[in-house]
Amino acid sequence: MNSSSAVILFTLVAALAGVSVGLECYSCLDGCEDSAGQEESVDQCGPKVQHCYRIIVDGKLSLGCALDPPARDGCSEGRDTVTCYCKGDLCNSASSTATSLGLAFAIASVIKLVV
């Protein structure tokens, strides 16, 4: 194999490796919002996964790859649950969103009480 063939082969393999890499999402199953608690890790999602999730249930935050596609991006609220889906690498960070999600949940609760 001559050097130009090796360069072409290397370029092709590198390009295909970049295409096959899936979405990256932060992952944490409990205590994500507690700085003294569990650290966030980064998960490499499967090739068909296109969304990350952030879910707060009873004040506990979980992060990860959304294996089932959501009906839409964004957040929805239930009784004691806030569920958010987003597209893009590492879009579900706990550090920047735990406070804003908690505030959104508190505001929604106050609105329900007033209305």
Beta strands, then each sheet from edge to edge (+ up, - down):
strand 1: 24-27
strand 2: 41-44
strand 3: 51-57
strand 4: 60-66
strand 5: 74-77
strand 6: 81-86
sheet 1: 1+ 2-
sheet 2: 4+ 3- 6+ 5-
end
